[in-house]
Amino acid sequence: MQNILIIDDELDVRDAIERVLARAGYSVRTAANAMDALAELERVPADVVITDIIMPKINGVQAIELICKAFPTIRIIAISGGGNFGTTAYKPMAITTTAYLVSAQNAGADLALTKPFESVDLIQAVEKVLGVGHA
């Protein structure tokens, strides 16, 4: 069974992602911040880390850099919200979501998802970074 660690400072987001992935057959753990996540990864490695980008203290981009350095085989999916739904819905602040996710990929994330996303998109993203499934 593949192990997934979710890092998000919002409890409802962590719980929702955990439920979706557990139903899909993954072993899922959660952490509310990057420091707890790094300690958890030292204790029990993960195959995939799903991390939010905008978090207090250590943001997701910094977390990705730390995880890539300490655990180079872990696959990483970055997630971030902000309402950026394409150029037709452009709002000046919406560009930040895209910029954060690009920064996350530049830091080492294997894939990026914009919140909100559908359950099927999340499962396909996990399958894609693990090299399984039909994505």
Buried (B, 14 or more C-beta within 10 A) or exposed (E): EBBBBBBBBBEEBBEBBBEBBEEBEBBBBBBBBBBEBBEBBEEEEBBBBBBBBBBEEBBBBBBBBBBBEEBEEBBBBBBBBBEBEEEEEEEEEBEBBBBBBBBBBEBBBBBBBBBEBEBEEBBBBBBBBBEEEEB
